[in-house]
Amino acid sequence: MTPGTSLPPPWRTRWRVRIGYPVAAACFVLARPTPFTLVCGAAVAALGLLLRGAAAGHLRKHESLATTGPYAWTRNPLYLGSLLLAVGFLLAAGSWIAAIGAATYVAVFYPGVIRREEEELRAEYGGFDAYAASVPRFWPRPPAGASATARFSWSQYARNREYQALIGTAVSFVVLTAILFWRAR
């Protein structure tokens, strides 16, 4: 571990998904979608899906450090894509209370999870520190100089099971649309 960094307690990393399900359920219960919020949310969520998909097509877990495609712009394109998905869902849901709850969940879990994963990458790949010095942790910026470009791989996309994000997003928007119609009756 790098001096001066502190990792989250292990329970936080283990429980983020388990706690995420009731948070998502609460967001559905609190949802007050309108046609306008659904369209705006779907547009933002689509950006998140595109970013996550592009990242998944470059990610070769436990084989090599991903530094091409979206990984040349940010070290965490999957988490940035997930944030865009969450923002899109919350815009579509149209509930400030749900947005505050979800923002709290993200703030409690994800910064520490990102730090923990970076420590694991640092231990697994010797070139991680040089990569981290040139690519921002979260908010993207264009790569400095010419970066090595690898082609997007549909087989990597499938191997990383990124289609699950697409399915989950589609189901979420179907449920929000059903809520819209149910509340309108």
C-alpha positions, 0 to 999 in steps of 0.5 A: 500500500502507498504511504498515506492511503487508507483502504476501506474496511473489507466489509464495505467492499464485500457488502456494496452489491448486497446493499445496492439491491435494497437501495435500487428497490427503494429508488423504484418505490420512490420513483415518480417518472414522467415522459420527460424524465424517462427520455432525459434519463435514457439519454444519460444512461445510454452514454453510460452503457456506451462507455462501459461497453467500450471499456469492457471491450478493452479489458483483459482481466488478470491478463494485462493492465488495460491502458487503451481505449477508454482506459487511456482517458480514465483509469476507471471507465467502468465506474464512470460508466456506472455513475452515468447509468445511475444518474440516468436512472435517477433522472428517469425516476424523477425523485430527489429523495431517491437521488440523495439516497443513491448519492449517499450509497455511491459516496460511502462505497465507491471511493474506497472500492476504487482505492482497493482495486488500485492497490490490487492492480499495483501489486499485480502489474509493475507498470501500474504506477507509471500508468497512474501518473499519466491517467486520471483516476476518475474524471477523463482527460484526453491522453497526453501524446500518442497512446497505444491503441488496441482494437475493441473486441466483441469477444472481450465484451462478451467474456466480461459479461457486459451485456448484463449491464445492458439487460439490467438497464433495459429492465430498469427502464421498462419498470420505470415506464410501468410505474409511469403508466401505473401512477397515471391510472 
